[in-house]
Amino acid sequence: AVRYGHGSFAAELTVTVAGDGGAPAVHDRALPRPPPGRGAATAVVKGPSFAVRVWPAGFRYQLERLDGTVIAPAHAVSGLELRRGTPGGAVTETHELSVSGSRLTALVRSAAGLAAHVSLDLTKDHAHLTVDPTEEGRYTIIARTAAVDPIFGLADHAAFGRTTTELTGYVNERFRAYTTRPQSTRLVSNFVIAPRQGLASINLHPGLKIVRLTRKESAQGSRDVRRLDGLHYFVGTPAVIYRRFLELRNATGHTVYRPKYEWFGVGWEAWGALAWDTSQQTVTENVSRYLDLGYPLRWMVIGSGFWPRGEERFHATTSFGQRDKTLYPNPKTVGSIR
C-alpha cells in the first residue's frame, strides 16, 4: 500500500497481486478526510483484525476495520490530554511517529510543553495504549476518540441517578468506589461496550480514574499517575470482546475463577438480618438461631457494620481488610459456628 497526498486530501493506492501469475489489481481508495486544517493522515498501524489511523496534529487516532470502515472516529481536538493539575492539556504535536509491524510509537507534546512517549500495540481484536511522560512527576493523562454510542457498562456507576442504561452524557472526573447515601458504588468497573460498533474499552488502573461519555467524546484516563499504561480497546462481536477481556483480566492478575459450588447452597447475609448492627455477638446469635431451626446454611457473608466505627471514612462495604476489633475481637470463631 502506498499513501500519497497533502493538505486536506490523502489517498491510498493498494496493489493486490493475483495468484497464478495474474495481473495486479489496483484500487484507488480515498481516505477519510480530516477536519479542515488538521492535515492528512500519515500513519496507519494494522493488527490482525483492525487498524488505527493517526493524524499527527494532536495525536488524533481513529479505530477502523481493515476495509476502512470507521469504528471510532478521531477526536475533533486531540487524542490525548497530558497535564499537571491544571485544566486543558490537549496534546498538540506529534514527533518521531513510527510504525513497525503492529506497533506504533511517537513522541507527543502538549501546548504547555509537557512531553510523553506513546506506544500503541495491536494484537488480535485488542489494542493497548501507553503514555509515558518524559519527566518524572504526577500527571493526569486521558485518551479519547470522538463519541461512540450507544454505549453501556460502568456497573454501579450507571445505576444511580439515571433513567436509562445507555451512558451518553455520563461524565465523572473522579471515578472510584464510594459509599455515600443515598447512593453507593461498590460494584465498580470502568469497562464500557458499544455493541453496534463492536468496540469496548477499559482503563486497568486501581486509583482515581476519569470517564467521559458525551456526544463529543469517549474518554478514559487516570489522575495522579506517573504514566498511563492500562488503557485497552477490544474490537469484535460482544462474544469476541468479552473473551478478549477475560484473557486480559487473567493475564494481568484480575483472575476470574470457576465458581465455588458450595456457595450455591442456602446462605446467610448480615444485611437482611441485622442491617448495620453487626458484631461478633449479634452475628453468632442470629446464625445460631437459624441453625437451631434446622436451616441447612452452607455459607455466610458479613457485608455491613464490620468496619472500624471510630472513623467515618471507613464506614463502607469497600473497607477491605478493615474491622472494628472491639466488635469483632476474634472473627475466626464466627466462621466456625455449629
N, C-alpha and C positions, 0 to 999 in steps of 0.2 A: 504494500500500500504506500502511495506517495501522496503527501499532503502539500498543497500549494495555495497561494493566495496571500492577500494582505488587506489592511484596513478592516472594513466591516464585512468582508466576504472571504470565505475559505471553501475549498472543495477537496475531496479526497478521491484519488484515482486508484481503483482496486483492480489488479490484474490477476485473474484466476487462470492457471494453466490447466487445460483439459487433459485427461488421460489419453493413452494410446496415440501420442503424437499429434493430438488435435490442436487447432489454433487457439491462442489465448483469447479469453473472453474479457472484454474491457467494460467496466461500469463507471460512469462519472456521476458521483452522488454528492449533492450539496449538503454540507454540514449545517447543523442548527446555527442560525445567525445570532451572535451575542448581542446584547443591548448596545445601542449607539455609544461609541467612544470606548468600548471595552476591548477592542482588538480581537484578532482571530484566535481560535483555539490552536494551541501549539503543542499539546502533549496529550496522548491517549495511552493509558495503561490497560492492558487486556488480561483478564483471567480466563479460566476455562468456560465460564458461563455468562459473564457480563463484563462491562468495561467502565472505566471512569475517565471522563474528559475534563481537562483542567485549562482554564483561562488564567494566564499569569497575573493579570491585574486583579489583585485581591485574593489570589489563590481560590478562585471560584471553581468549584468542582461539580460535575454532573454525572449521575449514575445512569447508565443506559445498557440496553441489551446489545448483543453482538451485531444485530441487524440495524442498530442505530435508534431503535425505539427508546424514548426517554422514560426512565423510571422515576428519577427525582431530579427536577431541573436545578440548575445552579442558582445560588442566592443572588439577588439583584445587586448587592453591595460587595460582600466578601464571603468567602467560605470559612474564614477563621476570625475569631476575636482573641486578642492577646493583650492583657493589661495587668497593671499592678494597683489594684484598689481604686481606680478611677473609672468613670463611665467611658463608653466608647471602646476604643482598642481595635477597631477593624484593621485587619491586615490590608496593606495597600500595594506591596511589592512582592514579587517572586523572583528569586535568582537561583542559579545553578540547578535549573529544572532538568531532571534526567530520568529516563525510563530504561530499565534493564530487565528484560523478561516481564514478569508480572509484578515488578516493584517500581514504584515512583518515589523519587526523593527530591527535595527542594530546600532552599533557604528562604524564609519569608521574613518580612519586616512590616511593622505597624507604622502608622503616621507618627507615633511618639518615638520611633526609633528602636523599639523592642524587637529582637530578632529570635528566630527559632528554626531548628531543623525539623523538617516534616518528612515522614515516610508513610507510604500507602502500599500495603501488601495485599494482593488479591490471590485467593485460593478458590476452590470450587464453592460457589454460592456464598462467598464470605469475603469481606474486606476489613482490614484492621488499619486504623489511622492513629498515628502517634505524632505528638507535637512536643518537642524538647527545646525549651528556651536555651539560648547560648550562654546566658549569665545565670549564676546562682540566684536564688530568691524564691518567693512565693508568688504565684500567678493565678489569675482567673483566665481559663482557656476554654473557648467554645468553638465547636464545629457545627456548621449549618448549611442546609440547602434551602431552596425555595420550599413553599408549603407542599406537603404531601398529605392528601386527605381523600376519603375519610380515614381516620386513624384511631386505634384503640389500644388499651393497655393501662399501665400505671397502677394496677391493683387498688389498694385503699384510697390512694390519692384521687382516683377517678370517681369514687363513690360518694363523696361528701360535697354538698352544695351544688350538685349538678343534676340536671333532669334528663340527661342522655349519656349513653356510654361512649358516644363519639367525642373525641377530645379537642377538636378545633376550638381555639380560644383559651386553652389552658396555658398558663404561664406561672412558673414557680422558680424564683431566683435563689431559693434556699431549700431545695428538695431534700427531705430527710424523714426519718421516723420521729413521731412525737405523739404524746397523748395529752390532748388539751380539750376538755369538754367544751361544746357538745360533740366534737368530732375527734376520732382517734385514727391515726395512720400507723398501723402496726404491721400489716402485710404490705411490705414496701418493695416496689420494683420500678425502675425507670425503663423497662422494656416496653417498646411500642411497636405496633404492627399495622401496616396499611395493606390489607389483603388484595384490594383491587389492583394496586401497582405491583404487588409481590415484593414488598420491601419491609424490613424491620430494622430496628437499631437499639443498642443498649450501651450505656457507659458503665463499665465494671469498675467503679470507684467506691470505696467504703465511706468516704466523707461527704461533705456538702456538695450537692450537685445542682445543676441548672437545667431546667426543661422548659422549652418554649415551643408551643404547637399552635401557631396562629395562621391567619390567612396569608401571611407574608413569608413565614419561615418555619422550618422544622429544625430545632436546635437542641443539642445536648452538650453539657460542659461540666467543669469542676471548678470549685473555689479553693483558694489557698493551697495550691499544689505546686510541686517542683516541676512536674511535667504531666501531660495528658497522655496516658498510654493504655487506656481501656475502652476506647471508642470502637465499636464494631457494627458493621452493617451485614445483613443477610438478605439474599435475593432468591426468589423462587416461589413456589406454591406454599401455602401455610404448612403443609406436611414437611416440605423440604426445610423451611425456615426453622421450625421447631426442632427438627432433627439436628441441624447445624448448631442451634442454640444449646441443645443438650450436650453435644460434643464439646462446645466451648466451656460450658459450665463444668463438666467433668475434668477437662484439661487444665482449668485454672483454679481447682480446689473447691469449687462450689458444687460438690458432688451430689448427684441425685441417686439415691439408693432404692433398692426394692423395698416395698412396704414391709413393716414388721407385722406379720399377720396376726400375732397375738393381740394387736391393738384393735382388731375388728370385732372383739367381743364386747360385752356390756361394760361400760366405764363410768367413772365419776369425775365431774369437773367442778372446781370450787365455786365458780361464779354463780351457777344456778342454785347452789345450796346455801352459800354464805356471803355472796357478793364480795365486798372488800373486808369483811370481818373474818379474816383468816389468821390462824396461828397454829402452831403445832398441836395445841389442845383442842381447838374447835374442829380442826380437820380430823384428828383422831376420833373424836366423839361422833362426828357426823358419819364418817365412813364406817365406823364400827356398828353404828345403828343399822345401816343398810345391809351389812354383812349378817347381823343378827336376824334380820328379817328374811334372810335367805337369798338376797340378790347375788348372782354369780359375778361379782366385779372382777375384771381382769386387768384393769389399769385405772390410774387416777392422774389428774393434772391440776396443779395449783397455779393458776394464771393471774391471780389478783391478790393484793394485800400482803404479798411476801416481802415487799421492798422495805428498805430502811425508812422508818416513819419520821425520823428527825429532819430529813432534807427533802424539800418539795420536789427538787429536780429528779429524785429517784422514784417518784410516785408514778410509775409507768410499767406496763406489761413488758416493755423492751429493756428493763433494767436487768439485763442478763448477768448472771454471776453475782448478783447482789441479794442480800436477805437481811431482815431485822433479826439480829442474834438474840434479842430478848424474847421475841415472839416465836422464834424457831431455834432454840438452843441446840437441838440435836436432830436436824431434819431427816437423817437417815432412818431414824426409828419410824417416821411416818410411812415410809415405803415398805415397812415390814409388818404392817397391821395384819392381824389374822382374825 
